[in-house]
């Protein structure tokens, strides 16, 4: 809801453009750390021998974590337009910047998608196809599990998701110069039609890159589970970005504590949604007791992974749920930012919990891929991809106004009361 008070004073007609120089220290550090880290990572993937197979899991974990945050940004942009949201206009550009990190996220995927050694180290079914196998389950999933079709699908996901993000940003930025309300109607109409494409691409991307780590296992709820984490973590990233911009003197006239209240409620809603999907998937598999299904949880409920599994129940659901129940927490920037940092942390643990238990025996020599120092590989990959994504994200901020200055609903958003 919104009120209809006095007009906003002092809003420049051209909007506010972020001076990237204000973040120069952060961008410089991110560029150096990311550049060095990527070079070291490529060296391991290309020339690391058996270590490249272990490092491929580290790289997949890091890439998919940051990919989910960008993917969630695109979801919020689509939802904003499709639902004809008024409140979100003031923060929509932050969502768009997050969504437009998708091309860079796909660039980071290239080494493990197109290099044979790390790719086959990740996906056992590719190794089986290379050496020849009479596995009944693998034969039953042909022709879906073929390398050629796998690469075609990855290209389709990249083209579709990046194309949607670019198209919506184009209409949004064009309206800044023309003021034409037709851009709003175009984005609204097309978003309703593009949501199914988004859902298909994000779901099958999760099937191919994460569920495909064990071709014998399957879950019809997997795409929704990954989506829930993406939406939750991206809203946390949006909250932190808006706060950082406000601390630098931007968005002060268009973003209020009421926006934080709504973003906090959305984060609360997806905390519950993630828990619902996670429990539903676990409960159905526990009840059915089918070997191909329960192996996923058996692996993650043994040895050290058991403690991480239990920790995620409380850290990913109970802690943010209890904290965000209070209205005061959602209307206090320090408290909601603390929750946002926590959400990003536990989402990282969730992706780690999905990927890393699969770093098991090598098909070729039967030895464990948990080589000494493998955890250092995880840190290297995470820091390298994270620094690279942060650099591109901050650089993109100065491209155009940080809020849609000629959107017809900007005034409604700035006067938000809920």
C-alpha positions in Angstrom: 0.0 0.0 0.0 1.1 3.6 -0.4 -0.1 7.1 0.6 -0.5 10.1 -1.5 1.4 12.8 0.3 3.4 15.8 -0.9 5.6 15.5 -3.9 9.2 14.5 -3.4 11.5 17.5 -3.3 15.0 17.5 -4.7 14.8 14.4 -6.9 16.9 15.1 -10.0 15.0 14.3 -13.2 17.9 12.2 -14.5 18.0 10.1 -11.3 21.2 9.2 -9.4 24.2 7.7 -10.9 26.6 5.9 -8.6 30.2 7.1 -8.6 32.0 3.9 -8.9 35.1 5.7 -7.5 33.5 5.6 -4.1 34.0 1.8 -4.2 37.4 2.0 -5.8 39.3 0.3 -3.0 36.9 -2.6 -2.9 36.8 -3.0 -6.7 40.6 -2.8 -6.9 41.0 -5.5 -4.3 38.3 -7.6 -5.9 40.0 -7.3 -9.3 43.4 -8.3 -8.0 42.2 -11.2 -5.8 39.8 -12.4 -8.5 42.3 -12.2 -11.3 45.1 -14.1 -9.4 42.6 -16.6 -8.1 41.1 -17.4 -11.5 44.6 -17.8 -13.0 45.6 -20.2 -10.2 42.3 -22.1 -10.6 42.7 -22.5 -14.3 46.2 -23.8 -13.8 44.9 -26.5 -11.4 42.0 -27.4 -13.7 44.2 -27.6 -16.8 47.4 -29.0 -15.4 46.5 -30.4 -12.0 46.1 -34.1 -13.0 44.1 -35.9 -10.4 43.9 -32.7 -8.4 41.8 -31.1 -11.2 39.0 -33.6 -10.5 38.9 -32.7 -6.9 39.1 -29.0 -7.7 36.3 -29.3 -10.2 33.9 -29.9 -7.2 35.2 -26.8 -5.5 34.8 -24.7 -8.6 31.2 -26.0 -9.2 30.3 -25.2 -5.6 31.6 -21.6 -5.9 30.1 -21.0 -9.3 26.7 -22.4 -8.5 26.5 -20.4 -5.2 27.0 -17.1 -6.9 24.9 -18.2 -9.9 21.9 -18.8 -7.6 22.2 -15.3 -6.2 22.1 -13.7 -9.7 19.3 -16.1 -10.6 17.3 -15.0 -7.7 17.8 -11.4 -8.8 16.2 -12.2 -12.1 13.3 -13.9 -10.3 12.6 -10.7 -8.3 12.7 -8.6 -11.5 10.2 -10.9 -13.2 7.9 -11.0 -10.2 8.0 -7.2 -9.8 6.8 -6.7 -13.3 4.4 -9.6 -13.5 2.7 -8.7 -10.2 2.5 -5.0 -11.2 4.4 -4.2 -8.0 4.5 -0.6 -6.8 6.6 -0.9 -3.7 9.6 -2.4 -5.5 10.2 0.3 -8.1 12.7 2.1 -5.8 14.9 -0.9 -5.4 14.2 -2.6 -8.8 17.5 -1.4 -10.3 19.4 -3.3 -7.6 17.5 -6.4 -8.6 18.3 -5.7 -12.3 22.0 -5.3 -11.5 22.0 -8.6 -9.7 20.2 -10.3 -12.6 22.7 -9.0 -15.1 25.5 -10.8 -13.3 24.2 -14.0 -15.0 26.4 -13.6 -18.1 29.5 -13.4 -15.8 28.2 -16.4 -13.8 28.0 -18.5 -16.9 31.5 -17.4 -17.9 32.9 -18.9 -14.7 31.1 -22.2 -15.5 33.1 -22.5 -18.8 36.2 -24.3 -17.4 34.2 -27.2 -15.9 31.6 -27.4 -18.7 34.0 -27.5 -21.7 37.2 -28.9 -20.3 37.0 -32.7 -20.5 39.0 -33.7 -17.4 37.2 -31.6 -14.8 33.9 -32.3 -16.6 34.2 -36.0 -16.5 35.6 -35.8 -13.0 32.3 -34.3 -11.9 29.9 -36.4 -13.8 30.3 -40.1 -13.6 27.8 -40.7 -16.4 30.2 -38.9 -18.8 33.1 -41.2 -17.7 30.9 -44.2 -18.3 30.0 -43.0 -21.8 33.7 -42.5 -22.5 34.9 -45.9 -21.4 31.7 -47.7 -22.5 29.2 -49.2 -20.0 26.2 -51.5 -20.0 24.7 -49.8 -16.9 20.9 -50.3 -17.1 20.0 -47.0 -15.4 22.3 -45.0 -17.7 20.9 -46.7 -20.8 17.4 -45.9 -19.5 18.2 -42.2 -19.3 19.5 -42.0 -22.8 19.3 -39.8 -24.9 19.0 -37.2 -22.2 22.3 -38.1 -20.7 24.5 -37.5 -23.7 27.4 -35.1 -23.7 26.2 -33.3 -26.9 22.7 -32.7 -25.6 24.1 -31.7 -22.2 26.2 -28.9 -23.9 23.2 -27.8 -26.0 21.1 -27.5 -22.8 23.7 -25.4 -21.0 23.8 -23.1 -24.0 20.0 -22.8 -23.9 20.0 -22.0 -20.2 22.6 -19.3 -20.7 20.9 -17.8 -23.7 17.5 -17.8 -22.1 18.3 -16.5 -18.6 20.8 -13.9 -19.8 18.5 -12.8 -22.6 15.6 -12.3 -20.3 17.7 -10.2 -17.9 19.1 -8.1 -20.7 15.7 -7.5 -22.3 14.1 -6.3 -19.1 17.1 -4.1 -18.3 16.9 -2.6 -21.8 13.2 -1.5 -21.4 13.9 -0.2 -17.9 16.9 1.9 -18.9 15.2 3.1 -22.1 12.3 4.5 -20.0 14.8 6.7 -18.2 15.5 8.7 -21.4 12.0 8.5 -23.1 9.7 8.5 -20.1 7.4 6.3 -22.2 4.9 4.4 -20.1 4.7 1.7 -22.8 8.0 0.3 -21.5 6.3 -0.5 -18.2 3.5 -2.3 -20.0 5.9 -4.2 -22.3 7.9 -5.4 -19.3 4.7 -6.4 -17.4 3.2 -8.3 -20.4 6.4 -10.1 -21.4 7.4 -11.0 -17.8 4.2 -13.0 -17.5 5.1 -15.0 -20.5 8.8 -15.3 -19.6 8.3 -16.7 -16.1 7.7 -20.2 -17.5 10.9 -20.0 -19.5 12.7 -18.9 -16.4 11.2 -21.8 -14.4 12.2 -24.4 -17.0 15.7 -23.1 -17.4 16.5 -22.7 -13.7 15.0 -26.1 -12.9 16.8 -28.1 -15.5 20.0 -26.2 -14.8 19.8 -27.6 -11.3 19.0 -31.0 -12.6 22.0 -31.1 -15.0 24.7 -29.5 -12.9 23.7 -30.6 -9.3 21.5 -33.6 -9.5 23.6 -34.9 -12.3 26.5 -35.4 -10.0 24.8 -38.7 -9.2 22.9 -39.9 -12.3 21.2 -42.7 -10.3 19.5 -40.3 -7.9 16.5 -38.1 -8.8 14.0 -35.8 -7.2 11.1 -34.1 -8.8 11.3 -31.4 -6.1 14.9 -30.5 -6.8 14.3 -27.5 -9.0 12.0 -25.9 -6.5 14.4 -26.6 -3.6 17.2 -24.8 -5.4 14.9 -22.0 -6.5 13.8 -21.4 -2.9 17.4 -20.9 -1.8 18.1 -18.7 -4.8 15.1 -16.3 -4.0 16.0 -16.2 -0.3 19.7 -15.5 -0.7 19.2 -12.9 -3.5 16.8 -10.9 -1.4 19.5 -10.9 1.3 22.0 -9.6 -1.3 19.5 -6.9 -2.4 19.1 -5.7 1.2 22.8 -5.5 1.8 23.4 -3.7 -1.5 20.6 -1.1 -0.8 22.1 -0.5 2.6 25.6 0.0 1.2 24.3 2.5 -1.4 22.3 4.4 1.3 25.5 4.6 3.4 27.2 6.2 0.4 24.5 8.8 0.1 22.3 7.2 -2.6 18.6 6.2 -2.6 17.9 8.4 0.4 14.9 10.1 -1.1 13.3 6.9 -2.6 14.0 4.1 -0.2 12.7 4.2 3.4 12.5 1.8 6.3 9.1 0.6 4.9 11.0 -1.0 2.0 13.2 -2.8 4.5 10.0 -4.0 6.2 8.7 -5.6 3.0 12.0 -7.0 2.0 12.3 -8.6 5.4 8.8 -10.1 5.1 9.8 -11.6 1.7 12.9 -13.0 3.2 10.8 -14.5 6.1 8.4 -16.0 3.6 11.1 -17.8 1.6 12.7 -19.0 4.8 9.5 -20.8 5.5 9.2 -21.9 1.9 12.7 -23.3 1.8 12.0 -25.3 5.0 8.7 -26.6 3.6 10.3 -27.9 0.4 13.4 -29.3 2.2 11.3 -31.2 4.7 8.8 -32.4 2.1 11.5 -33.9 -0.1 13.2 -35.6 2.9 9.9 -36.9 4.3 8.8 -38.5 1.0 12.1 -40.2 0.5 12.2 -41.5 4.1 8.7 -42.8 3.8 9.2 -44.5 0.4 12.6 -46.1 1.3 13.6 -46.5 -2.4 17.3 -47.1 -2.7 17.9 -44.8 -5.6 16.2 -42.0 -3.6 17.4 -42.5 -0.1 21.1 -42.7 -1.0 21.3 -38.9 -1.2 20.4 -38.5 2.5 22.2 -41.6 3.6 25.5 -40.1 2.3 24.7 -36.8 4.0 23.8 -38.4 7.3 27.0 -40.2 7.8 30.3 -39.1 9.4 30.9 -35.4 9.5 28.1 -34.6 7.0 25.5 -35.6 9.6 26.4 -32.6 11.9 26.2 -30.2 8.9 22.8 -31.7 8.0 21.5 -31.0 11.5 23.1 -27.6 11.6 21.3 -26.6 8.4 17.9 -27.4 9.9 18.5 -24.9 12.7 20.7 -22.4 10.9 18.8 -22.2 7.6 15.3 -22.2 9.1 15.0 -21.9 12.9 17.4 -18.9 13.4 16.1 -16.6 10.6 12.5 -17.7 11.3 12.6 -16.7 14.9 14.6 -13.5 14.3 12.4 -12.3 11.4 9.1 -12.9 13.3 9.6 -9.6 15.0 8.5 -6.5 13.2 11.3 -4.6 14.9 14.0 -6.8 13.3 12.6 -6.1 9.9 12.5 -2.3 10.5 16.0 -2.0 11.9 18.6 -1.8 9.2 21.4 -3.2 11.4 19.3 -6.2 12.5 18.0 -7.0 9.1 21.4 -6.7 7.5 22.8 -9.1 10.2 20.1 -11.6 9.2 20.9 -11.1 5.5 24.6 -11.9 6.1 23.5 -15.0 8.0 21.2 -16.1 5.2 24.0 -15.7 2.6 26.3 -17.7 4.9 23.9 -20.6 5.5 22.9 -20.7 1.8 26.7 -21.2 1.0 26.7 -24.1 3.5 23.6 -25.5 1.8 25.2 -25.5 -1.7 28.4 -26.9 -0.1 26.3 -29.7 1.5 24.8 -30.5 -1.9 28.0 -30.7 -3.9 30.9 -31.8 -1.7 29.6 -35.2 -0.4 29.7 -36.3 -4.0 33.5 -35.8 -4.1 33.9 -39.5 -3.5 35.7 -42.4 -5.1 37.2 -41.8 -8.5 35.8 -44.1 -11.2 39.1 -44.7 -12.8 41.3 -45.7 -9.8 38.9 -46.1 -7.0 40.7 -43.7 -4.7 39.0 -40.9 -2.8 39.0 -37.4 -4.3 39.2 -36.0 -0.8 42.9 -35.4 -1.3 44.9 -33.5 1.4 44.3 -29.8 1.1 41.0 -30.2 -0.7 39.4 -27.7 1.7 42.0 -25.2 0.6 40.7 -25.8 -3.0 37.2 -24.9 -1.8 38.4 -21.6 -0.3 40.4 -20.7 -3.4 37.5 -21.4 -5.7 35.0 -19.5 -3.5 37.3 -16.4 -3.1 38.2 -16.4 -6.8 34.7 -16.5 -8.1 33.3 -14.3 -5.4 35.9 -11.6 -5.9 35.3 -11.7 -9.7 31.5 -11.4 -9.3 31.8 -8.6 -6.8 34.1 -6.7 -9.2 31.6 -6.9 -12.1 28.7 -6.2 -9.8 30.2 -3.0 -8.4 31.4 -1.8 -11.8 27.9 -2.2 -13.2 26.4 0.1 -10.6 27.7 3.3 -12.4 26.2 2.5 -15.8 22.9 4.3 -15.3 20.6 5.7 -12.6 20.4 3.5 -9.5 16.6 3.8 -9.6 14.2 4.1 -12.5 13.8 7.9 -12.4 10.9 8.1 -14.9 9.0 5.1 -14.0 5.3 6.1 -13.5 5.1 4.4 -10.1 8.3 5.7 -8.6 6.4 8.3 -6.5 4.1 5.6 -5.2 7.1 3.5 -4.2 8.9 6.4 -2.5 5.8 7.1 -0.4 5.4 3.5 0.7 3.5 2.8 3.9 2.7 -0.8 4.9 
